[in-house]
Amino acid sequence: MEIDLFAGVYVSDLDVAKDWYGRLLGNDAAFMPNDTEAVWELAEHRFLYVELKPEHAGHAVQTLFVGDLDAFTEAARARGIEPQARETYGNGVRKHTYRDPDGNEIGLGGAPVED
């Protein structure tokens, strides 16, 4: 069975969100299905979208697990986006937490660092 995933984040200003998510993810939105949404394709059949719904903005929690968390973090830093928190769990898995301008939490996880 083929499944496509669309994970959504409500925002209060679409233009601000498009800029911020573009800098976080390293590219412009893949497509805009209408005047109130922007969609990024993170991997085949896996999408993150922002939607203009000011009354619901700031409550999303999304976590993406990436192959190289350090490289992702450095690339985002070069584009002006810094994590607000960094955690390492007991099993060595790491999480960097980013917050968009509305306060939505976008977590980036990564495997333990190998010695």
N, CA, C and O atoms as a printed pandas DataFrame, in Angstrom:
     atom_number atom_name residue_name chain_id  residue_number  x_coord  y_coord  z_coord
0              1         N          MET        A               1    0.845   -1.176    0.000
1              2        CA          MET        A               1    0.000    0.000    0.000
2              3         C          MET        A               1    0.892    1.241    0.000
3              4         O          MET        A               1    1.785    1.371    0.837
4              5         N          GLU        A               2    0.651    2.125   -0.916
5              6        CA          GLU        A               2    1.393    3.379   -0.985
6              7         C          GLU        A               2    0.697    4.417   -0.120
7              8         O          GLU        A               2   -0.526    4.559   -0.159
8              9         N          ILE        A               3    1.496    5.145    0.668
9             10        CA          ILE        A               3    0.952    6.183    1.547
10            11         C          ILE        A               3    1.757    7.457    1.358
11            12         O          ILE        A               3    2.988    7.426    1.354
12            13         N          ASP        A               4    1.068    8.569    1.203
13            14        CA          ASP        A               4    1.702    9.882    1.212
14            15         C          ASP        A               4    1.406   10.519    2.566
15            16         O          ASP        A               4    0.293   10.402    3.080
16            17         N          LEU        A               5    2.397   11.190    3.140
17            18        CA          LEU        A               5    2.222   11.871    4.415
18            19         C          LEU        A               5    2.283   13.370    4.175
19            20         O          LEU        A               5    3.224   13.868    3.558
20            21         N          PHE        A               6    1.277   14.090    4.664
21            22        CA          PHE        A               6    1.252   15.543    4.663
22            23         C          PHE        A               6    1.125   15.991    6.110
23            24         O          PHE        A               6    0.059   15.846    6.709
24            25         N          ALA        A               7    2.196   16.534    6.681
25            26        CA          ALA        A               7    2.189   17.046    8.053
26            27         C          ALA        A               7    2.010   18.553    7.978
27            28         O          ALA        A               7    2.741   19.238    7.262
28            29         N          GLY        A               8    1.040   19.065    8.716
29            30        CA          GLY        A               8    0.693   20.472    8.597
30            31         C          GLY        A               8    1.040   21.319    9.799
31            32         O          GLY        A               8    1.090   20.845   10.933
32            33         N          VAL        A               9    1.280   22.603    9.514
33            34        CA          VAL        A               9    1.588   23.606   10.526
34            35         C          VAL        A               9    0.777   24.855   10.187
35            36         O          VAL        A               9    0.872   25.385    9.079
36            37         N          TYR        A              10   -0.017   25.319   11.144
37            38        CA          TYR        A              10   -0.775   26.547   10.932
38            39         C          TYR        A              10    0.074   27.757   11.301
39            40         O          TYR        A              10    0.788   27.748   12.303
40            41         N          VAL        A              11   -0.016   28.799   10.476
41            42        CA          VAL        A              11    0.796   30.002   10.660
42            43         C          VAL        A              11   -0.076   31.255   10.557
43            44         O          VAL        A              11   -1.187   31.219   10.029
44            45         N          SER        A              12    0.458   32.361   11.076
45            46        CA          SER        A              12   -0.298   33.618   11.050
46            47         C          SER        A              12    0.071   34.518    9.878
47            48         O          SER        A              12   -0.680   35.438    9.553
48            49         N          ASP        A              13    1.208   34.273    9.241
49            50        CA          ASP        A              13    1.652   35.084    8.107
50            51         C          ASP        A              13    2.342   34.147    7.111
51            52         O          ASP        A              13    3.438   33.650    7.374
52            53         N          LEU        A              14    1.710   33.918    5.995
53            54        CA          LEU        A              14    2.222   32.944    5.028
54            55         C          LEU        A              14    3.568   33.360    4.443
55            56         O          LEU        A              14    4.446   32.515    4.274
56            57         N          ASP        A              15    3.747   34.625    4.134
57            58        CA          ASP        A              15    5.018   35.071    3.555
58            59         C          ASP        A              15    6.173   34.894    4.539
59            60         O          ASP        A              15    7.254   34.451    4.149
60            61         N          VAL        A              16    5.957   35.235    5.801
61            62        CA          VAL        A              16    6.981   35.052    6.827
62            63         C          VAL        A              16    7.292   33.567    6.982
63            64         O          VAL        A              16    8.456   33.181    7.084
64            65         N          ALA        A              17    6.258   32.742    6.998
65            66        CA          ALA        A              17    6.449   31.296    7.148
66            67         C          ALA        A              17    7.191   30.711    5.951
67            68         O          ALA        A              17    8.072   29.870    6.126
68            69         N          LYS        A              18    6.852   31.138    4.750
69            70        CA          LYS        A              18    7.551   30.620    3.565
70            71         C          LYS        A              18    9.035   30.941    3.641
71            72         O          LYS        A              18    9.867   30.102    3.298
72            73         N          ASP        A              19    9.371   32.127    4.078
73            74        CA          ASP        A              19   10.772   32.499    4.220
74            75         C          ASP        A              19   11.453   31.647    5.290
75            76         O          ASP        A              19   12.521   31.088    5.043
76            77         N          TRP        A              20   10.852   31.543    6.465
77            78        CA          TRP        A              20   11.469   30.815    7.582
78            79         C          TRP        A              20   11.636   29.333    7.254
79            80         O          TRP        A              20   12.716   28.776    7.449
80            81         N          TYR        A              21   10.592   28.700    6.766
81            82        CA          TYR        A              21   10.679   27.267    6.447
82            83         C          TYR        A              21   11.614   27.022    5.269
83            84         O          TYR        A              21   12.296   25.998    5.222
84            85         N          GLY        A              22   11.653   27.939    4.331
85            86        CA          GLY        A              22   12.610   27.819    3.229
86            87         C          GLY        A              22   14.043   27.848    3.733
87            88         O          GLY        A              22   14.890   27.090    3.260
88            89         N          ARG        A              23   14.317   28.732    4.702
89            90        CA          ARG        A              23   15.665   28.791    5.281
90            91         C          ARG        A              23   15.951   27.566    6.143
91            92         O          ARG        A              23   17.063   27.041    6.114
92            93         N          LEU        A              24   14.968   27.105    6.908
93            94        CA          LEU        A              24   15.170   25.902    7.732
94            95         C          LEU        A              24   15.447   24.688    6.849
95            96         O          LEU        A              24   16.390   23.937    7.096
96            97         N          LEU        A              25   14.633   24.501    5.837
97            98        CA          LEU        A              25   14.709   23.291    5.017
98            99         C          LEU        A              25   15.684   23.395    3.846
99           100         O          LEU        A              25   16.028   22.388    3.228
100          101         N          GLY        A              26   16.121   24.596    3.549
101          102        CA          GLY        A              26   17.136   24.764    2.510
102          103         C          GLY        A              26   16.617   24.863    1.088
103          104         O          GLY        A              26   17.394   24.765    0.139
104          105         N          ASN        A              27   15.321   25.055    0.927
105          106        CA          ASN        A              27   14.781   25.242   -0.420
106          107         C          ASN        A              27   13.407   25.906   -0.348
107          108         O          ASN        A              27   12.771   25.948    0.705
108          109         N          ASP        A              28   12.980   26.411   -1.471
109          110        CA          ASP        A              28   11.660   27.015   -1.552
110          111         C          ASP        A              28   10.595   25.919   -1.525
111          112         O          ASP        A              28   10.892   24.742   -1.732
112          113         N          ALA        A              29    9.377   26.317   -1.270
113          114        CA          ALA        A              29    8.266   25.368   -1.295
114          115         C          ALA        A              29    8.230   24.666   -2.654
115          116         O          ALA        A              29    8.497   25.275   -3.690
116          117         N          ALA        A              30    7.899   23.390   -2.628
117          118        CA          ALA        A              30    7.811   22.605   -3.867
118          119         C          ALA        A              30    6.609   23.046   -4.691
119          120         O          ALA        A              30    6.660   23.077   -5.921
120          121         N          PHE        A              31    5.522   23.388   -3.990
121          122        CA          PHE        A              31    4.352   23.887   -4.704
122          123         C          PHE        A              31    3.429   24.604   -3.731
123          124         O          PHE        A              31    3.515   24.432   -2.515
124          125         N          MET        A              32    2.543   25.411   -4.302
125          126        CA          MET        A              32    1.536   26.140   -3.538
126          127         C          MET        A              32    0.184   25.718   -4.099
127          128         O          MET        A              32   -0.201   26.173   -5.176
128          129         N          PRO        A              33   -0.540   24.860   -3.392
129          130        CA          PRO        A              33   -1.803   24.359   -3.923
130          131         C          PRO        A              33   -2.902   25.415   -4.023
131          132         O          PRO        A              33   -3.871   25.253   -4.764
132          133         N          ASN        A              34   -2.733   26.502   -3.262
133          134        CA          ASN        A              34   -3.707   27.601   -3.293
134          135         C          ASN        A              34   -3.043   28.836   -2.681
135          136         O          ASN        A              34   -1.836   28.841   -2.437
136          137         N          ASP        A              35   -3.829   29.872   -2.436
137          138        CA          ASP        A              35   -3.275   31.132   -1.926
138          139         C          ASP        A              35   -2.945   31.111   -0.438
139          140         O          ASP        A              35   -2.369   32.071    0.074
140          141         N          THR        A              36   -3.296   30.035    0.269
141          142        CA          THR        A              36   -3.092   30.014    1.720
142          143         C          THR        A              36   -2.190   28.884    2.201
143          144         O          THR        A              36   -2.057   28.676    3.407
144          145         N          GLU        A              37   -1.567   28.149    1.275
145          146        CA          GLU        A              37   -0.713   27.023    1.671
146          147         C          GLU        A              37    0.573   26.991    0.858
147          148         O          GLU        A              37    0.608   27.398   -0.304
148          149         N          ALA        A              38    1.629   26.497    1.497
149          150        CA          ALA        A              38    2.901   26.223    0.826
150          151         C          ALA        A              38    3.350   24.834    1.278
151          152         O          ALA        A              38    3.209   24.478    2.448
152          153         N          VAL        A              39    3.892   24.052    0.339
153          154        CA          VAL        A              39    4.219   22.651    0.619
154          155         C          VAL        A              39    5.669   22.368    0.250
155          156         O          VAL        A              39    6.124   22.722   -0.838
156          157         N          TRP        A              40    6.392   21.723    1.172
157          158        CA          TRP        A              40    7.767   21.271    0.924
158          159         C          TRP        A              40    7.763   19.757    0.860
159          160         O          TRP        A              40    7.170   19.098    1.715
160          161         N          GLU        A              41    8.422   19.198   -0.149
161          162        CA          GLU        A              41    8.580   17.754   -0.222
162          163         C          GLU        A              41    9.886   17.405    0.480
163          164         O          GLU        A              41   10.966   17.764    0.011
164          165         N          LEU        A              42    9.782   16.704    1.607
165          166        CA          LEU        A              42   10.951   16.354    2.406
166          167         C          LEU        A              42   11.637   15.106    1.875
167          168         O          LEU        A              42   12.861   14.988    1.937
168          169         N          ALA        A              43   10.866   14.195    1.363
169          170        CA          ALA        A              43   11.336   12.948    0.754
170          171         C          ALA        A              43   10.170   12.433   -0.078
171          172         O          ALA        A              43    9.065   12.972   -0.003
172          173         N          GLU        A              44   10.407   11.408   -0.856
173          174        CA          GLU        A              44    9.340   10.889   -1.703
174          175         C          GLU        A              44    8.112   10.542   -0.864
175          176         O          GLU        A              44    8.194    9.760    0.083
176          177         N          HIS        A              45    6.988   11.128   -1.220
177          178        CA          HIS        A              45    5.700   10.887   -0.565
178          179         C          HIS        A              45    5.620   11.426    0.863
179          180         O          HIS        A              45    4.746   11.021    1.629
180          181         N          ARG        A              46    6.530   12.339    1.229
181          182        CA          ARG        A              46    6.536   12.913    2.578
182          183         C          ARG        A              46    6.633   14.436    2.463
183          184         O          ARG        A              46    7.612   14.979    1.950
184          185         N          PHE        A              47    5.602   15.100    2.949
185          186        CA          PHE        A              47    5.485   16.536    2.756
186          187         C          PHE        A              47    5.231   17.251    4.087
187          188         O          PHE        A              47    4.592   16.712    4.991
188          189         N          LEU        A              48    5.746   18.465    4.177
189          190        CA          LEU        A              48    5.436   19.376    5.277
190          191         C          LEU        A              48    4.777   20.593    4.644
191          192         O          LEU        A              48    5.310   21.178    3.701
192          193         N          TYR        A              49    3.620   20.970    5.164
193          194        CA          TYR        A              49    2.964   22.152    4.610
194          195         C          TYR        A              49    2.656   23.157    5.703
195          196         O          TYR        A              49    2.427   22.796    6.857
196          197         N          VAL        A              50    2.656   24.410    5.324
197          198        CA          VAL        A              50    2.196   25.480    6.197
198          199         C          VAL        A              50    0.915   26.029    5.599
199          200         O          VAL        A              50    0.772   26.151    4.382
200          201         N          GLU        A              51   -0.005   26.354    6.482
201          202        CA          GLU        A              51   -1.299   26.869    6.045
202          203         C          GLU        A              51   -1.654   28.102    6.856
203          204         O          GLU        A              51   -1.505   28.109    8.078
204          205         N          LEU        A              52   -2.113   29.124    6.196
205          206        CA          LEU        A              52   -2.515   30.369    6.836
206          207         C          LEU        A              52   -3.814   30.151    7.607
207          208         O          LEU        A              52   -4.894   30.082    7.021
208          209         N          LYS        A              53   -3.691   30.043    8.922
209          210        CA          LYS        A              53   -4.833   29.942    9.840
210          211         C          LYS        A              53   -4.404   30.593   11.145
211          212         O          LYS        A              53   -4.064   29.904   12.106
212          213         N          PRO        A              54   -4.418   31.934   11.179
213          214        CA          PRO        A              54   -3.905   32.662   12.336
214          215         C          PRO        A              54   -4.520   32.236   13.663
215          216         O          PRO        A              54   -3.844   32.256   14.692
216          217         N          GLU        A              55   -5.776   31.857   13.652
217          218        CA          GLU        A              55   -6.446   31.495   14.902
218          219         C          GLU        A              55   -5.917   30.192   15.510
219          220         O          GLU        A              55   -6.186   29.902   16.676
220          221         N          HIS        A              56   -5.182   29.422   14.744
221          222        CA          HIS        A              56   -4.628   28.154   15.233
222          223         C          HIS        A              56   -3.100   28.139   15.237
223          224         O          HIS        A              56   -2.496   27.130   15.602
224          225         N          ALA        A              57   -2.476   29.231   14.842
225          226        CA          ALA        A              57   -1.017   29.275   14.718
226          227         C          ALA        A              57   -0.331   29.100   16.068
227          228         O          ALA        A              57   -0.834   29.545   17.099
228          229         N          GLY        A              58    0.827   28.443   16.042
229          230        CA          GLY        A              58    1.666   28.344   17.225
230          231         C          GLY        A              58    1.495   27.091   18.048
231          232         O          GLY        A              58    2.119   26.976   19.103
232          233         N          HIS        A              59    0.678   26.143   17.618
233          234        CA          HIS        A              59    0.408   24.954   18.429
234          235         C          HIS        A              59    0.926   23.657   17.825
235          236         O          HIS        A              59    0.711   22.591   18.402
236          237         N          ALA        A              60    1.595   23.714   16.691
237          238        CA          ALA        A              60    2.047   22.487   16.029
238          239         C          ALA        A              60    3.316   21.942   16.670
239          240         O          ALA        A              60    4.149   22.686   17.187
240          241         N          VAL        A              61    3.433   20.631   16.620
241          242        CA          VAL        A              61    4.643   19.938   17.046
242          243         C          VAL        A              61    4.936   18.886   15.981
243          244         O          VAL        A              61    4.165   17.943   15.801
244          245         N          GLN        A              62    6.044   19.054   15.284
245          246        CA          GLN        A              62    6.462   18.111   14.248
246          247         C          GLN        A              62    7.900   17.714   14.535
247          248         O          GLN        A              62    8.692   18.540   14.989
248          249         N          THR        A              63    8.243   16.465   14.276
249          250        CA          THR        A              63    9.627   16.027   14.416
250          251         C          THR        A              63   10.043   15.290   13.161
251          252         O          THR        A              63    9.343   14.393   12.690
252          253         N          LEU        A              64   11.186   15.676   12.626
253          254        CA          LEU        A              64   11.771   15.037   11.452
254          255         C          LEU        A              64   13.064   14.368   11.897
255          256         O          LEU        A              64   13.850   14.979   12.621
256          257         N          PHE        A              65   13.300   13.145   11.487
257          258        CA          PHE        A              65   14.536   12.444   11.815
258          259         C          PHE        A              65   15.389   12.457   10.566
259          260         O          PHE        A              65   14.983   11.937    9.526
260          261         N          VAL        A              66   16.572   13.050   10.659
261          262        CA          VAL        A              66   17.431   13.220    9.487
262          263         C          VAL        A              66   18.676   12.336    9.601
263          264         O          VAL        A              66   19.088   11.955   10.696
264          265         N          GLY        A              67   19.254   12.025    8.464
265          266        CA          GLY        A              67   20.424   11.155    8.421
266          267         C          GLY        A              67   21.668   11.759    9.041
267          268         O          GLY        A              67   22.475   11.043    9.634
268          269         N          ASP        A              68   21.836   13.081    8.909
269          270        CA          ASP        A              68   23.016   13.747    9.458
270          271         C          ASP        A              68   22.567   15.029   10.145
271          272         O          ASP        A              68   22.503   16.092    9.526
272          273         N          LEU        A              69   22.259   14.915   11.425
273          274        CA          LEU        A              69   21.737   16.049   12.182
274          275         C          LEU        A              69   22.733   17.195   12.238
275          276         O          LEU        A              69   22.343   18.358   12.137
276          277         N          ASP        A              70   24.014   16.884   12.398
277          278        CA          ASP        A              70   25.017   17.951   12.484
278          279         C          ASP        A              70   25.094   18.740   11.177
279          280         O          ASP        A              70   25.172   19.968   11.200
280          281         N          ALA        A              71   25.073   18.050   10.048
281          282        CA          ALA        A              71   25.124   18.734    8.749
282          283         C          ALA        A              71   23.871   19.582    8.548
283          284         O          ALA        A              71   23.957   20.708    8.059
284          285         N          PHE        A              72   22.705   19.047    8.924
285          286        CA          PHE        A              72   21.468   19.811    8.797
286          287         C          PHE        A              72   21.544   21.078    9.643
287          288         O          PHE        A              72   21.218   22.167    9.171
288          289         N          THR        A              73   21.977   20.929   10.899
289          290        CA          THR        A              73   22.050   22.063   11.824
290          291         C          THR        A              73   23.009   23.127   11.314
291          292         O          THR        A              73   22.709   24.318   11.383
292          293         N          GLU        A              74   24.159   22.707   10.805
293          294        CA          GLU        A              74   25.134   23.669   10.269
294          295         C          GLU        A              74   24.579   24.385    9.038
295          296         O          GLU        A              74   24.768   25.592    8.888
296          297         N          ALA        A              75   23.898   23.655    8.161
297          298        CA          ALA        A              75   23.324   24.277    6.962
298          299         C          ALA        A              75   22.236   25.274    7.348
299          300         O          ALA        A              75   22.170   26.368    6.787
300          301         N          ALA        A              76   21.383   24.904    8.304
301          302        CA          ALA        A              76   20.338   25.829    8.759
302          303         C          ALA        A              76   20.961   27.061    9.400
303          304         O          ALA        A              76   20.500   28.182    9.182
304          305         N          ARG        A              77   22.014   26.850   10.197
305          306        CA          ARG        A              77   22.718   27.976   10.825
306          307         C          ARG        A              77   23.254   28.926    9.758
307          308         O          ARG        A              77   23.153   30.144    9.909
308          309         N          ALA        A              78   23.816   28.389    8.697
309          310        CA          ALA        A              78   24.351   29.222    7.606
310          311         C          ALA        A              78   23.252   30.041    6.933
311          312         O          ALA        A              78   23.523   31.078    6.326
312          313         N          ARG        A              79   22.008   29.567    7.044
313          314        CA          ARG        A              79   20.867   30.292    6.463
314          315         C          ARG        A              79   20.160   31.152    7.506
315          316         O          ARG        A              79   19.090   31.699    7.239
316          317         N          GLY        A              80   20.763   31.273    8.708
317          318        CA          GLY        A              80   20.234   32.162    9.733
318          319         C          GLY        A              80   19.211   31.549   10.670
319          320         O          GLY        A              80   18.492   32.279   11.352
320          321         N          ILE        A              81   19.128   30.226   10.721
321          322        CA          ILE        A              81   18.166   29.554   11.602
322          323         C          ILE        A              81   18.931   28.741   12.638
323          324         O          ILE        A              81   19.738   27.878   12.291
324          325         N          GLU        A              82   18.669   29.026   13.921
325          326        CA          GLU        A              82   19.355   28.341   15.030
326          327         C          GLU        A              82   18.344   27.537   15.847
327          328         O          GLU        A              82   17.202   27.966   16.011
328          329         N          PRO        A              83   18.751   26.379   16.359
329          330        CA          PRO        A              83   17.860   25.651   17.263
330          331         C          PRO        A              83   17.741   26.390   18.588
331          332         O          PRO        A              83   18.691   27.033   19.037
332          333         N          GLN        A              84   16.587   26.297   19.203
333          334        CA          GLN        A              84   16.389   26.928   20.514
334          335         C          GLN        A              84   16.747   25.991   21.648
335          336         O          GLN        A              84   16.966   26.436   22.774
336          337         N          ALA        A              85   16.808   24.703   21.365
337          338        CA          ALA        A              85   17.177   23.727   22.394
338          339         C          ALA        A              85   17.847   22.542   21.722
339          340         O          ALA        A              85   17.574   22.212   20.568
340          341         N          ARG        A              86   18.735   21.913   22.484
341          342        CA          ARG        A              86   19.413   20.693   22.025
342          343         C          ARG        A              86   19.324   19.682   23.161
343          344         O          ARG        A              86   19.614   19.997   24.315
344          345         N          GLU        A              87   18.920   18.471   22.818
345          346        CA          GLU        A              87   18.805   17.420   23.823
346          347         C          GLU        A              87   19.516   16.164   23.322
347          348         O          GLU        A              87   19.619   15.927   22.118
348          349         N          THR        A              88   19.999   15.374   24.263
349          350        CA          THR        A              88   20.502   14.042   23.965
350          351         C          THR        A              88   19.827   13.103   24.952
351          352         O          THR        A              88   19.936   13.271   26.166
352          353         N          TYR        A              89   19.134   12.122   24.416
353          354        CA          TYR        A              89   18.416   11.162   25.257
354          355         C          TYR        A              89   19.367   10.075   25.750
355          356         O          TYR        A              89   20.486    9.944   25.253
356          357         N          GLY        A              90   18.916    9.306   26.720
357          358        CA          GLY        A              90   19.724    8.275   27.335
358          359         C          GLY        A              90   20.290    7.258   26.352
359          360         O          GLY        A              90   21.346    6.675   26.598
360          361         N          ASN        A              91   19.594    7.045   25.244
361          362        CA          ASN        A              91   20.066    6.092   24.238
362          363         C          ASN        A              91   20.976    6.751   23.196
363          364         O          ASN        A              91   21.388    6.112   22.229
364          365         N          GLY        A              92   21.285    8.034   23.404
365          366        CA          GLY        A              92   22.180    8.746   22.497
366          367         C          GLY        A              92   21.496    9.484   21.362
367          368         O          GLY        A              92   22.133   10.293   20.686
368          369         N          VAL        A              93   20.213    9.226   21.136
369          370        CA          VAL        A              93   19.476    9.945   20.092
370          371         C          VAL        A              93   19.435   11.412   20.470
371          372         O          VAL        A              93   19.225   11.764   21.631
372          373         N          ARG        A              94   19.639   12.262   19.473
373          374        CA          ARG        A              94   19.686   13.702   19.699
374          375         C          ARG        A              94   18.487   14.382   19.059
375          376         O          ARG        A              94   17.937   13.904   18.067
376          377         N          LYS        A              95   18.090   15.510   19.648
377          378        CA          LYS        A              95   16.995   16.317   19.104
378          379         C          LYS        A              95   17.360   17.788   19.236
379          380         O          LYS        A              95   17.759   18.258   20.302
380          381         N          HIS        A              96   17.214   18.498   18.127
381          382        CA          HIS        A              96   17.365   19.952   18.116
382          383         C          HIS        A              96   15.979   20.535   17.861
383          384         O          HIS        A              96   15.304   20.161   16.901
384          385         N          THR        A              97   15.570   21.439   18.717
385          386        CA          THR        A              97   14.237   22.023   18.608
386          387         C          THR        A              97   14.329   23.430   18.038
387          388         O          THR        A              97   15.057   24.284   18.544
388          389         N          TYR        A              98   13.572   23.644   16.976
389          390        CA          TYR        A              98   13.449   24.949   16.334
390          391         C          TYR        A              98   12.031   25.446   16.573
391          392         O          TYR        A              98   11.098   24.654   16.701
392          393         N          ARG        A              99   11.880   26.758   16.633
393          394        CA          ARG        A              99   10.547   27.357   16.750
394          395         C          ARG        A              99   10.399   28.398   15.648
395          396         O          ARG        A              99   11.232   29.290   15.486
396          397         N          ASP        A             100    9.307   28.255   14.893
397          398        CA          ASP        A             100    9.056   29.218   13.823
398          399         C          ASP        A             100    8.569   30.529   14.435
399          400         O          ASP        A             100    8.377   30.593   15.649
400          401         N          PRO        A             101    8.362   31.576   13.634
401          402        CA          PRO        A             101    7.953   32.871   14.187
402          403         C          PRO        A             101    6.642   32.837   14.984
403          404         O          PRO        A             101    6.404   33.721   15.806
404          405         N          ASP        A             102    5.791   31.831   14.754
405          406        CA          ASP        A             102    4.553   31.699   15.520
406          407         C          ASP        A             102    4.724   30.860   16.777
407          408         O          ASP        A             102    3.804   30.778   17.590
408          409         N          GLY        A             103    5.892   30.232   16.952
409          410        CA          GLY        A             103    6.127   29.384   18.108
410          411         C          GLY        A             103    5.892   27.906   17.856
411          412         O          GLY        A             103    6.046   27.099   18.773
412          413         N          ASN        A             104    5.518   27.524   16.623
413          414        CA          ASN        A             104    5.372   26.110   16.299
414          415         C          ASN        A             104    6.706   25.409   16.494
415          416         O          ASN        A             104    7.753   25.952   16.140
416          417         N          GLU        A             105    6.674   24.204   17.057
417          418        CA          GLU        A             105    7.896   23.447   17.307
418          419         C          GLU        A             105    8.197   22.500   16.155
419          420         O          GLU        A             105    7.380   21.657   15.783
420          421         N          ILE        A             106    9.375   22.662   15.609
421          422        CA          ILE        A             106    9.875   21.744   14.591
422          423         C          ILE        A             106   11.133   21.098   15.169
423          424         O          ILE        A             106   12.174   21.742   15.300
424          425         N          GLY        A             107   11.018   19.832   15.506
425          426        CA          GLY        A             107   12.148   19.105   16.064
426          427         C          GLY        A             107   12.895   18.374   14.961
427          428         O          GLY        A             107   12.290   17.837   14.033
428          429         N          LEU        A             108   14.198   18.362   15.073
429          430        CA          LEU        A             108   15.041   17.597   14.153
430          431         C          LEU        A             108   15.797   16.589   14.983
431          432         O          LEU        A             108   16.559   16.949   15.880
432          433         N          GLY        A             109   15.581   15.317   14.677
433          434        CA          GLY        A             109   16.243   14.263   15.415
434          435         C          GLY        A             109   17.369   13.652   14.606
435          436         O          GLY        A             109   17.390   13.724   13.377
436          437         N          GLY        A             110   18.312   13.044   15.329
437          438        CA          GLY        A             110   19.432   12.383   14.682
438          439         C          GLY        A             110   19.941   11.223   15.522
439          440         O          GLY        A             110   19.774   11.192   16.741
440          441         N          ALA        A             111   20.551   10.291   14.853
441          442        CA          ALA        A             111   21.080    9.104   15.513
442          443         C          ALA        A             111   22.231    9.496   16.452
443          444         O          ALA        A             111   22.814   10.572   16.317
444          445         N          PRO        A             112   22.543    8.617   17.393
445          446        CA          PRO        A             112   23.678    8.880   18.285
446          447         C          PRO        A             112   24.960    9.107   17.504
447          448         O          PRO        A             112   25.160    8.541   16.429
448          449         N          VAL        A             113   25.813    9.934   18.055
449          450        CA          VAL        A             113   27.119   10.175   17.440
450          451         C          VAL        A             113   27.993    8.953   17.737
451          452         O          VAL        A             113   28.123    8.524   18.883
452          453         N          GLU        A             114   28.583    8.412   16.682
453          454        CA          GLU        A             114   29.456    7.258   16.871
454          455         C          GLU        A             114   30.866    7.725   17.200
455          456         O          GLU        A             114   31.372    8.673   16.599
456          457         N          ASP        A             115   31.486    7.062   18.145
457          458        CA          ASP        A             115   32.848    7.422   18.559
458          459         C          ASP        A             115   33.882    6.901   17.590
459          460         O          ASP        A             115   35.077    7.115   17.790
